[in-house]
Amino acid sequence: MANVKRQSTLRAPAVCAGIELHGGNHTRMVMHPAPIGYGLRFVRTDVIDRNNQIIVRPDAVTGVKNCTTLANAAGVEVATIEHLMAALSAAGIDNLRIDIDGRELPALDGSSEPFLKLIEQVGVERQEAPRRYVKVIKPVEVRSGDAFARIEPCERLELDVSIEFPDAAIGFQQVEVVPDVRGFRDRLASARTFARLHEVAALQAAGLSKGGSYDNAVVVDGADVLNPGGLRFEDEFVRHKALDLLGDLYLGGPILGRVTTQKSGHGLNHDLLMALYGDPEAWVFTSMPSGDTPHDITPELQVAE
């Protein structure tokens, strides 16, 4: 399938609300259509005493512990953005104002599927301006111990993700996927975030996972999956890691490259992005030739031309 050639936004506002995974508070989020060149911006509607707009870009990242957090120069933050960002990446959304009345996005079911369904319900509007891609022209790699993340030239975005945990319920898993809207919907979108039981108490002691439950996370204890409904996929864990990677990569906009990660997380994903953009010889801006067909014009995703 070809890459999307034009910028896109939503056809109408889309609303969702729910409990924050880490903060435990109830938040409401509204995604608004935005004009050409606007980019992706979060607006903290609960903040009225200083700049409440947070522009989505790699150098706005201020936290990578258990989720990705952005902040502006005034110190206003928005956290756990990666699941929404993954859905926006797959759907090809470039311009959007995202109003939110709290510090963290709602967890919903712990996956990207609710966000993707919202996008599909309101539809996507193609805009009369070319979409700018970052085309990788030289391999870039970052490492931390036995974990690594690498990106190399490719004519489309491809992900090759592997993880390995001592827990028998997880073990070694690997997934390769082209995360266009169809591949994302079928293989990644519904994969939920996960936690290991012995880590949950430590997370909560650190002020995290206050809103975590079996409704928005998979919990494992050794060889056992504790959720009453079990797993959505046998390899749901690595699929969610690929989902997180896609969301983290989209902080820098649409990328053309093959990304391979092993035992990576938000921190190493961010390091890769910063290493890529920090090397001017590793990438160039490009757009799609006018003859290309948008990759996601399908019956399932309404696209207005």
C-alpha positions as CSV (number, residue, x, y, z in Angstrom):
1,M,0.0,0.0,0.0
2,A,1.2,3.5,-0.8
3,N,1.8,6.2,1.8
4,V,-0.6,9.1,2.3
5,K,0.3,12.1,0.1
6,R,-1.8,14.9,1.7
7,Q,-2.1,16.3,5.2
8,S,-5.2,15.2,7.1
9,T,-7.4,16.2,10.1
10,L,-10.7,14.9,11.5
11,R,-14.0,15.7,9.8
12,A,-15.7,16.6,13.1
13,P,-14.8,16.8,16.9
14,A,-14.4,13.5,18.7
15,V,-14.9,13.1,22.5
16,C,-13.9,10.5,25.1
17,A,-13.5,10.4,28.8
18,G,-12.3,8.0,31.5
19,I,-9.9,7.2,34.3
20,E,-6.2,8.0,34.1
21,L,-4.0,4.9,34.2
22,H,-1.4,6.4,36.5
23,G,-3.0,9.5,38.1
24,G,-6.4,7.8,38.8
25,N,-8.4,10.9,38.1
26,H,-11.3,11.3,35.6
27,T,-10.4,13.2,32.5
28,R,-12.3,14.3,29.4
29,M,-10.6,14.8,26.0
30,V,-11.9,16.4,22.8
31,M,-10.1,16.2,19.5
32,H,-10.9,19.1,17.2
33,P,-10.2,19.5,13.5
34,A,-7.3,21.9,12.8
35,P,-6.1,23.7,9.7
36,I,-3.2,22.9,7.4
37,G,0.2,23.2,9.1
38,Y,-1.2,23.3,12.6
39,G,0.4,20.1,13.7
40,L,-0.7,18.2,16.8
41,R,-1.2,20.2,20.0
42,F,-2.6,19.4,23.4
43,V,-4.5,22.2,25.3
44,R,-4.8,21.8,29.0
45,T,-8.2,23.4,29.5
46,D,-7.9,23.1,33.3
47,V,-4.9,25.5,33.3
48,I,-5.8,29.2,33.0
49,D,-2.9,31.0,34.7
50,R,-0.1,30.3,32.1
51,N,0.5,28.9,28.7
52,N,-1.6,25.8,28.4
53,Q,-0.7,24.6,24.9
54,I,1.8,21.8,24.4
55,I,3.1,21.2,20.9
56,V,3.8,17.6,20.1
57,R,7.5,17.2,19.1
58,P,10.4,15.1,20.3
59,D,12.2,17.9,22.3
60,A,9.0,18.4,24.4
61,V,9.4,15.0,26.1
62,T,10.1,15.4,29.8
63,G,9.3,11.9,31.1
64,V,9.6,8.3,29.8
65,K,9.0,6.3,33.0
66,N,6.1,3.9,32.3
67,C,4.6,6.4,29.8
68,T,5.6,9.3,27.6
69,T,5.1,12.8,29.0
70,L,5.3,16.1,27.2
71,A,5.6,19.6,28.7
72,N,5.8,23.2,27.5
73,A,8.2,25.9,28.7
74,A,5.7,26.9,31.4
75,G,5.9,23.4,32.9
76,V,2.4,22.4,31.9
77,E,2.4,18.6,31.2
78,V,0.4,16.0,29.5
79,A,1.1,12.3,30.0
80,T,0.4,8.8,28.7
81,I,0.0,10.1,25.2
82,E,1.5,7.1,23.3
83,H,-1.8,5.1,22.7
84,L,-3.5,8.1,21.1
85,M,-0.4,9.0,19.1
86,A,-0.2,5.5,17.7
87,A,-3.8,5.7,16.5
88,L,-3.1,9.1,14.9
89,S,0.0,7.8,13.2
90,A,-1.9,4.8,11.7
91,A,-4.8,7.0,10.5
92,G,-2.4,9.6,9.1
93,I,-3.7,12.5,11.1
94,D,-1.4,15.6,10.9
95,N,-3.4,18.5,12.2
96,L,-5.4,18.3,15.5
97,R,-6.1,20.3,18.6
98,I,-6.6,18.0,21.6
99,D,-8.3,19.6,24.5
100,I,-7.9,17.8,27.8
101,D,-9.0,18.8,31.3
102,G,-6.3,17.0,33.3
103,R,-2.6,16.0,33.2
104,E,-3.1,12.5,31.7
105,L,-5.1,11.0,28.9
106,P,-7.9,8.6,29.8
107,A,-6.7,5.0,29.8
108,L,-10.0,3.6,28.4
109,D,-9.2,-0.1,27.9
110,G,-5.4,0.3,28.0
111,S,-5.1,0.0,24.2
112,S,-5.4,2.3,21.1
113,E,-8.6,0.7,19.8
114,P,-11.0,3.2,21.4
115,F,-9.1,6.1,20.0
116,L,-9.0,4.5,16.5
117,K,-12.7,3.8,16.6
118,L,-13.4,7.5,17.5
119,I,-11.3,8.5,14.4
120,E,-13.2,6.0,12.2
121,Q,-16.5,7.2,13.5
122,V,-16.0,10.9,12.7
123,G,-13.9,10.3,9.6
124,V,-10.7,11.7,8.1
125,E,-10.5,14.8,6.0
126,R,-7.7,15.2,3.4
127,Q,-6.4,18.7,3.2
128,E,-5.0,20.6,0.2
129,A,-1.4,20.5,1.2
130,P,1.3,17.9,0.8
131,R,2.2,15.7,3.7
132,R,5.9,16.0,4.8
133,Y,7.7,12.8,5.7
134,V,11.0,12.2,7.3
135,K,12.9,9.8,5.1
136,V,15.7,7.9,6.7
137,I,18.8,7.8,4.5
138,K,21.4,6.4,6.9
139,P,21.1,3.8,9.7
140,V,20.9,5.1,13.3
141,E,21.2,2.9,16.4
142,V,21.0,3.5,20.2
143,R,21.8,0.9,22.9
144,S,21.4,0.4,26.6
145,G,22.9,-2.8,27.9
146,D,21.4,-5.7,25.8
147,A,18.5,-3.5,24.6
148,F,18.7,-1.6,21.4
149,A,16.7,0.4,18.9
150,R,17.7,0.9,15.2
151,I,16.2,2.7,12.3
152,E,17.4,2.2,8.7
153,P,16.3,3.3,5.2
154,C,13.0,1.9,3.9
155,E,10.3,3.3,1.5
156,R,7.6,2.9,4.1
157,L,7.4,2.5,7.9
158,E,8.1,-1.0,9.1
159,L,8.4,-2.2,12.7
160,D,10.3,-5.3,14.0
161,V,9.9,-5.5,17.7
162,S,11.1,-8.2,20.1
163,I,10.8,-8.5,23.9
164,E,12.0,-11.0,26.5
165,F,10.8,-11.3,30.1
166,P,11.6,-14.0,32.7
167,D,7.8,-14.4,33.3
168,A,6.6,-17.6,31.6
169,A,3.4,-15.8,30.6
170,I,5.5,-13.5,28.4
171,G,8.9,-15.0,27.6
172,F,10.4,-14.1,24.2
173,Q,8.0,-12.6,21.7
174,Q,8.5,-10.9,18.3
175,V,6.3,-9.1,15.8
176,E,6.9,-7.6,12.4
177,V,4.2,-5.2,11.1
178,V,3.6,-2.5,8.6
179,P,1.5,-0.1,10.8
180,D,-0.7,1.5,8.2
181,V,-4.3,1.8,9.3
182,R,-5.3,-1.7,8.2
183,G,-2.3,-3.4,9.7
184,F,-2.6,-1.4,12.9
185,R,-6.3,-2.1,13.3
186,D,-5.9,-5.9,12.7
187,R,-2.7,-6.5,14.6
188,L,-1.9,-3.8,17.1
189,A,-4.7,-1.5,18.1
190,S,-6.5,-3.7,20.6
191,A,-3.3,-4.9,22.4
192,R,-3.4,-3.6,26.0
193,T,-0.7,-2.3,28.3
194,F,0.6,-4.8,30.8
195,A,2.2,-5.1,34.2
196,R,3.9,-7.8,36.3
197,L,2.2,-8.4,39.6
198,H,5.3,-7.9,41.7
199,E,5.8,-4.4,40.1
200,V,2.3,-3.1,40.7
201,A,2.9,-2.3,44.4
202,A,6.2,-0.5,43.5
203,L,4.4,1.5,40.8
204,Q,1.7,2.6,43.1
205,A,4.2,3.5,45.8
206,A,5.9,5.7,43.2
207,G,2.6,7.5,42.6
208,L,1.9,5.5,39.3
209,S,-0.8,3.1,38.2
210,K,-3.4,4.6,40.6
211,G,-6.1,4.0,38.1
212,G,-4.8,0.6,36.9
213,S,-7.3,-2.3,36.9
214,Y,-8.1,-5.5,34.9
215,D,-10.3,-3.2,32.8
216,N,-7.3,-1.3,31.4
217,A,-4.2,-3.5,31.8
218,V,-3.1,-7.0,31.6
219,V,-1.5,-8.3,34.8
220,V,0.8,-11.3,34.9
221,D,2.2,-13.4,37.7
222,G,4.8,-15.8,36.6
223,A,3.1,-18.2,34.2
224,D,-0.4,-16.8,34.9
225,V,-2.4,-14.1,33.3
226,L,-4.6,-12.8,36.1
227,N,-7.3,-11.0,34.0
228,P,-10.6,-12.9,34.0
229,G,-10.9,-12.7,30.3
230,G,-7.3,-13.7,29.5
231,L,-5.4,-12.3,26.5
232,R,-6.7,-10.9,23.3
233,F,-3.7,-12.3,21.4
234,E,-1.2,-15.0,22.4
235,D,1.5,-12.4,21.8
236,E,-0.4,-9.4,23.1
237,F,2.6,-8.2,25.1
238,V,4.9,-7.6,22.1
239,R,2.0,-6.2,20.1
240,H,1.5,-3.6,22.7
241,K,5.2,-2.8,22.7
242,A,5.0,-2.2,19.0
243,L,2.0,0.0,19.5
244,D,3.9,2.1,22.1
245,L,6.9,2.3,19.6
246,L,4.6,3.6,16.9
247,G,3.1,6.3,19.2
248,D,6.6,7.4,20.4
249,L,7.9,7.6,16.9
250,Y,5.0,9.8,15.8
251,L,6.2,12.6,18.1
252,G,8.5,13.5,15.2
253,G,5.9,13.2,12.5
254,P,5.5,10.5,9.8
255,I,8.7,8.5,9.2
256,L,9.8,6.4,6.3
257,G,12.2,3.8,7.7
258,R,12.5,0.3,9.1
259,V,12.7,0.3,12.9
260,T,14.0,-2.7,14.8
261,T,13.9,-2.8,18.6
262,Q,14.9,-5.4,21.2
263,K,13.9,-5.0,24.9
264,S,13.1,-1.4,24.2
265,G,10.8,1.0,26.0
266,H,9.7,4.6,26.0
267,G,13.2,5.8,27.0
268,L,15.1,4.0,24.3
269,N,12.4,4.8,21.7
270,H,12.9,8.5,22.6
271,D,16.7,8.2,22.4
272,L,16.3,6.7,18.9
273,L,14.2,9.6,17.8
274,M,16.6,12.2,19.2
275,A,19.6,10.5,17.7
276,L,17.9,10.4,14.3
277,Y,17.0,14.1,14.3
278,G,20.3,15.0,15.9
279,D,22.2,13.7,12.8
280,P,21.4,15.9,9.8
281,E,23.0,13.3,7.5
282,A,20.6,10.6,8.6
283,W,17.4,12.0,7.1
284,V,15.7,14.3,4.6
285,F,12.2,15.7,4.3
286,T,10.2,14.3,1.4
287,S,6.6,14.1,0.1
288,M,4.7,11.6,-1.9
289,P,4.5,11.9,-5.7
290,S,1.1,13.2,-6.8
291,G,0.2,9.8,-8.4
292,D,0.3,7.9,-5.1
293,T,-3.0,6.7,-3.6
294,P,-3.6,7.2,0.1
295,H,-3.0,4.0,1.9
296,D,-6.0,4.1,4.1
297,I,-8.9,4.8,1.8
298,T,-10.9,1.7,2.9
299,P,-14.6,1.2,3.7
300,E,-13.7,1.1,7.4
301,L,-12.1,4.6,7.4
302,Q,-14.2,7.4,6.0
303,V,-12.0,9.8,4.0
304,A,-13.3,13.1,2.6
305,E,-11.4,14.3,-0.4
